[in-house]
Amino acid sequence: MIDRAVRRRRRALFLFFFLNGIAMSSWVTRTPDIRDHLGVSTGQMGLVLFGLSVGSMAGILCSGRFVSRFGTRPVTALATLLVVASVAIIGVGSALASAPLVTAGLCVFGTGIGSGEVAINVDGADVERITGTAVLPTLHGCFSLGTVIGGLAGMAATAASFPAHWHLAAVAVVAAAIFAYAIGAVPAKIGIRAAPPASGPTQPSRPQVWRDRRLLLIGAIVLAMALAEGAANDWLPLLMVDGHGLDAAAGSLVYVGFAAAMTLGRFSGTFFLDRYGRAAVVRASAISGAVGLSLVIFSDSSAVAAAAVLFWGLGASLGFPVALSAAGDSGPDETARVSLVATIGYVAFLVGPPALGFLGDHYGLRPAMVVVLAFVATAVFMAPAAGPRTPVTDSVRV
C-alpha cells in the first residue's frame, strides 16, 4: 500500500511536469506568430531560441549541485517560479515586438526548466524507490499531456487570431495557480548528499561518475533523444509552415499531434517496459523516431509528413525518461548520475536551435533535420546500455 503522503507527493510531481508541458507548448504553438511579429528570419529566430538553450544549460549545470546541497523542494520551487515569470516576459516581448526581450524571456524559461529537470526527476526516482514501480515514464507523460492541452489552446488561439501576449499572460496565471497548489506536497531534504570528509581515501564521486562508460553511453542516448524532442519543440510548427506549406494553425495542429503521440508513448511505456525491458524499448523508440523523421524530411506530401510526426513523437517519448531511470540505478550517488546524464542531454538543447536555424537558413528546415535523424539512428545501436532485456522489477525500478 502507498500511503497518503506518497500519493500526494506523486500527484504534485505530476502537476509540476504538467505545468512545464503547458508552458512549453504555449510558446511553441505561437512561434510562427511571434516570429512574424518580431520580423526576424529563420536564422535570426535560431538566435532567439539560443536564449532558451543558454538558460537550459545554465540551469542544468547548477541544479545537481543545488539539489545535493539544499534538496529538491527549494530547487523545484525556484525553478517553477522562473518558468511562470518567463512566460509573462515572453508575452511582454511579443507585445513590444522586442526580439531581445523574447530572447531574455526564453533564457529565464530555459533556466527554470533546466534547473527543475534534475530536481523533479530525482524526486520522481525517489518515489520509484519507495513504491517499487516505474514512475518516471508517467511523470514525463504528464509533461506531454500538458503539451497536448497547451498545444490545443495555442492552436485555438492562433486560429482565432488571439494576441500571443494575452494568451501567454493567461498561461502564466494558470501556471502560478498550479504551483501554489502543488509545492506544499514536496518533502524537504530529498536529494541532499552529505559532504565527503576533508581528507581520507574516499575520492569525490563526480569524477568516478564521469569515468563510468555505461553511464556515458546512457548520456549519449539521452543526447540523441533529447535532440529529437527538442527539435520538434523548437521548430516543428515552422517546419510544417516553411517546409510543407501549411498555414500557422495547421502547423500548430501537427505539433499537437506530435505532443499527443508523446503522451501516448509515455503513459503506455510502463506496459512495454514490464514486458520487454529498457533496452528493447529504447531501441524501438529510436527506430520509430528515425522512421518518422525520414518521412518528414524526404516526403513531399504534407499529409504523409503530418502523419509521420506521430512516429516521431512515439519515438521521442520514452528515450529521455527511460535513460534517466537507467542512470539513476546505474551506481551510487543517484543525484550526480541523473545530473550528469541530464547535462549531456541538455547539450542538445544548447546547440540544437541555433545550429538547425543556421542550416535552415542555408538549406531549408527539412534538410537541416537530417542532423537530428543521424543522431537518433545512432541511438538504435547504443540501446543496450540502457539495461538488460529483463522485467521492470530489475530494469526500471530506481
QUIMOGI-V916822 format. One record per helix or strand of 2 or more residues. SS is the DSSP state (hx for helix, st for strand). FROM is the first residue (numbers start at 1). TO is the last residue. If there is no record, write none. Layout:
ss;from;to
SS;FROM;TO
SS;FROM;TO
This chain:
ss;from;to
hx;4;29
hx;31;38
hx;42;70
hx;72;95
hx;99;131
hx;136;159
hx;164;185
hx;205;210
hx;213;244
hx;248;267
hx;269;276
hx;278;298
hx;302;328
hx;334;363
hx;365;368
hx;370;386
hx;392;395
